[in-house]
Amino acid sequence: MWHYVRALVVPAVLIATSAEAQPAPDTRRFDEAVELKPATSFGEQTTLRGTGGTPKRVTLTIRNWIIQNRQRIPVFPEQGLLVIQIRAGSLTTIINGQRQDRGPDDFWTVPSGTTMAIETGEDSVILQVVSLREP
């Protein structure tokens, strides 16, 4: 009886071990890009005090972006100083050539004039973006 069990178990273990040893193929694929449309929850001009106390007019905007899964966005279309928080899902950002995986509730800043690219995986993503820019 044990010979039969051993005859079944040993090949199964060898097959599982050889399958584990092989690197997983890169299965990321990106779908055709879709048009991004943000939902603006706030957008007003205000005055801030700059260095030296001089007043400066700025536009403060808060937008929510829903980005579908398997998307590659080479240039995220927000401008100005950005403070971004992931509200749902996960993604990879590329800022100044640096790739960074990000997940729910992560937040980061993107300086004005800096380009940010985004890649989503199997999750759709909701981003909340606060932008501060000169009018």
N, C-alpha and C positions, 0 to 999 in steps of 0.2 A: 504494500500500500504506500509506504513512504517513498518508494522508488518512483511511483507515478506522480506524487506531489512534487518531489524534487525535480522530476523531468519537466514539470510545468512551471515551477517557480523560477528555477535558474535561468531559463531563456527569457522569461518576462523581466527579471532583474537586469539582465545584460542589455536587453532592448531599451529599457527605461534609462539605464546609465548612459548608453551611447547617445540617446536622444538628448539627455541633459548636457552632454559634453559639447554638442554642436551649438554654435552661436545662433541666436534667433535672427532671422532675416529682418531687415528694416521694412516694416509693413506700412509705414506712414505714407499716406497718399492724400493729396489735397484735391478737393472738389473744385469745380469751376467757381471762380470768385463771384460772390453775390454783392449787390449794392448795399452799403452800410447806411442805415438811417437811425440817427440818435433820437431819443426822446428827451427834450430839454425840460428840466424841471425848474430852472432858475437862470436868468440872464439879464443882468443890469450893469449899468455903468456906475462907478463910484470913484471916490477920490481917496488915495492913500498918501501917507507922508513918506517920501523917499529919503535917501541919505541927506543929511543936513536939514531935514524938516521941510523940504520943498514939497508942495502938493503935486500929485501926479494922477491923471485920469487913467483908469483901467476898466476893462470889461471883465466881470466875474461871471462865469457860466458853469452850471452844473448840468451834466448830461449823463444819461444811461444809454449804453450801447449793448445791443444783443448781437453777438457774433456766433454764427452757426459753427458746428463742428467741421473739422477737416478744411479749414480756411487758412490761406497764407495771405497776409496783408503786408506788402512791402513797405508802405508808408501809411502809418495810422493818421487819419485826417484831422486831428486836433492841432491847434496852434497855441503858442504861448507857454508859460510855465504850467506844467500839468502835475496834479496829484491824483493818482489812480488807485482804485481799490477794486479787487475782484469780489463781486457779490455772489457769484455762483460759477462753478466750473473750474477749469484749469487751462493754462496756456503757457507758451514760451514767448518771451520777448527777446528782441535783439536790439540793443541800444549801444551805439558806438562800437559795434562788432562783438559785444559781449552777450552770449546767450544765457538766459536765466529762466528756469522753470518756476512757475508761480501757481499758487493754489488759492482756495477760498479764503477770503479776508486778508490776503496779502495786500500791502500797499507800497507804492514807490513814487518817486518824483522823476519827471523828465524835464530838464532845463529847456528854456525857450531856445528855439533854433536847432534843437537836436531831433534827429529822425528816429522813430521807433517802429520796428517791424513786429508783427504778431503772427504766431502760428498756433492754431488750435488743434487738439487731438480728437479723441472720440467724444469729448464733451462740448456742448455749446457753452458759451461764456457770457456772463453779464458783467460789464465794467461800469463803475461809476467814476466819472472824470470831472474833476474841478479844474477849470482853466482860468488863468489870469493873464490877460494880454492887453497891450496898448490898443486903443480904438483906431 
